[in-house]
């Protein structure tokens, strides 16, 4: 199920996760590591919601692509504290109150 389209306030990061584009996610990640701070990576990529409150983590779950999900999880473990992963990543709710 594809939830994120260019008309729904999604970033390239969200769209790549939603459309199962692991290679594109990797390219964005590499660019981010070279150009953004750790805090910006956390807030503008890993924890950033789209207009519906979906993070790339939510969208990768909906896309049912284990490789994308695994890669985002690896990046989250490197850049988000355990508490933040629990509250803002794993059990973060979308706008209608659903978690990933």
C-alpha positions in Angstrom: 0.0 0.0 0.0 1.6 3.3 -1.1 0.6 6.1 1.2 3.1 8.9 0.4 2.8 10.9 -2.8 4.3 14.1 -3.9 1.0 15.8 -3.2 0.9 14.8 0.4 3.8 16.8 1.8 6.3 14.0 1.7 10.1 14.5 1.4 12.3 12.4 -1.0 13.3 10.5 2.2 9.6 9.5 2.9 8.9 8.7 -0.8 12.0 6.5 -1.1 10.9 4.5 2.1 7.3 4.2 0.9 8.3 3.1 -2.6 10.9 0.6 -1.5 13.9 2.4 -2.9 16.7 1.3 -0.7 19.4 2.6 -3.1 17.8 6.0 -3.0 17.5 6.0 0.8 21.2 5.0 0.9 22.2 8.0 -1.4 20.1 10.4 0.7 21.7 9.0 3.9 25.3 9.4 2.5 24.5 13.0 1.5 23.0 13.7 4.9 26.1 12.3 6.7 28.3 14.7 4.7 26.1 17.8 5.0 23.9 17.6 8.1 24.6 17.5 11.8 23.6 14.5 13.9 20.7 16.4 15.3 19.5 17.4 11.8 19.8 13.7 10.6 17.7 12.7 13.6 15.0 15.3 13.2 14.9 15.9 9.5 15.2 12.3 8.4 14.7 9.6 11.0 12.0 11.2 13.1 10.5 13.6 10.6 6.8 13.1 9.9 5.1 13.6 6.6 1.8 15.5 6.5 -0.1 12.4 7.8 2.3 11.9 10.7 4.2 9.0 9.1 7.9 8.7 9.6 10.0 6.8 7.0 9.8 4.0 9.6 6.0 3.9 9.3 6.2 4.0 5.5 8.7 1.3 5.3 6.5 -1.0 7.4 3.5 -0.3 5.1 5.6 -1.0 2.0 6.5 -4.5 3.4 10.1 -4.3 2.3 12.2 -5.9 5.0 15.5 -4.6 3.6 14.3 -1.0 3.8 12.9 -1.5 7.3 16.2 -3.1 8.4 18.3 -0.3 7.0 16.3 2.4 8.6 16.4 0.5 11.9 20.2 0.3 11.7 20.5 4.0 11.1 18.1 4.7 14.0 20.2 2.6 16.3 23.3 4.7 15.4 21.7 8.1 15.7 18.8 7.9 18.2 19.0 7.1 21.9 17.2 4.0 23.2 14.5 6.2 24.8 14.0 8.2 21.7 13.7 5.0 19.6 11.1 3.7 21.9 9.0 6.8 22.2 9.6 8.7 19.0 10.3 5.8 16.6 8.8 2.5 17.6 5.6 3.7 19.3 5.3 7.1 17.6 1.7 7.6 16.5 0.4 8.8 13.2 -2.2 11.6 13.1 -5.1 9.2 13.7 -3.4 7.7 16.7 -2.0 4.5 15.1 1.6 3.3 15.7 3.8 1.6 13.2 
